[in-house]
């Protein structure tokens, strides 16, 4: 696993962690990491077509109840777009 991919997962996990509505910190961290790995897989997968950042954001909301703030949305979009460039 490349350091770029690890950084992408870590950064997405940090964003998702801040937005999760759970109180249990350990559970919150586990869920954020799992979501980040799934999102990073979609971003870096060569077998799927390119998924726009807004669609990934919608999946966060629909599948995981994660609603991004404006600041985190901008960071998330940049991570997604930059993650694709580094493949």
N, C-alpha and C positions, 0 to 999 in steps of 0.2 A: 504494500500500500504506500503510495507516495506521500511525501510530507504535505503537498498541496491538498490532497484529498483529506488527510487527517485534519488539516487546518480548516478546510471547508466544513467538515462535519462538526468540529468543535465550535466554530462560529455560528453555524445554524442552530446547534444545540443551545448555545448561550441565548440566542434570540428567542427560541421557542420556550426555554425555561422561564424567561421573564414574563412571558405571556400566558403560561398555563394557569388555569384557575384552581389548581390543587393546593391544599395546605401542607400535606405530608412532603417534606423536602426530599427525602430519599426517593419516594415514588415519583415525584416531579422530575428529578434528575434522570431516572431510568426512562421515563416516558419521553423526555426531551431528547435523550440520546438515541432512542429507537426511531423517533420521528426524523431526526437529523440524518440518520443513516439511510432511511427510506428516501428522503428528499435528495440527498447527495447521490444516491444510486440513480435516481431519475435524471439528475442534472448531468451526470458523467457517463451514463449508459450510451454505448455506441449502437445498440440494437433498436432503440426507440427513437422516434422522431423528436425533434426539439420541442420541449414543452415551455411555453412562455412563462416568465416569472409570475404574471398575474394569475395564471391557471394553477401554478403550484401554491400560490397564496390562497386561492379558493379551496384547494384540497385541504390545506391546513385548517381552514374554517369548517368545511363540511365534514371532514373525517375525524378531526381531533378537537374541535371547538377552540381553536387557537385563532384569536383575532389580533392582528398586528397593529401596533400604533404607527402613526405616520413615520416617526423616526426609525423604528425597527423595520418598517416596510422598505424604506429606501436602502437600508443596510442589507436586507434580505435580497432585494433585487440586484444590488451590486455584487453580492456574493454569488448568486446564481449565474449572472452574466459572466463574471470573471472566472468562475469555476469551469464554465464551458470552454473558455479560451485557453485554459491550461491543460486540456486533455492531451 
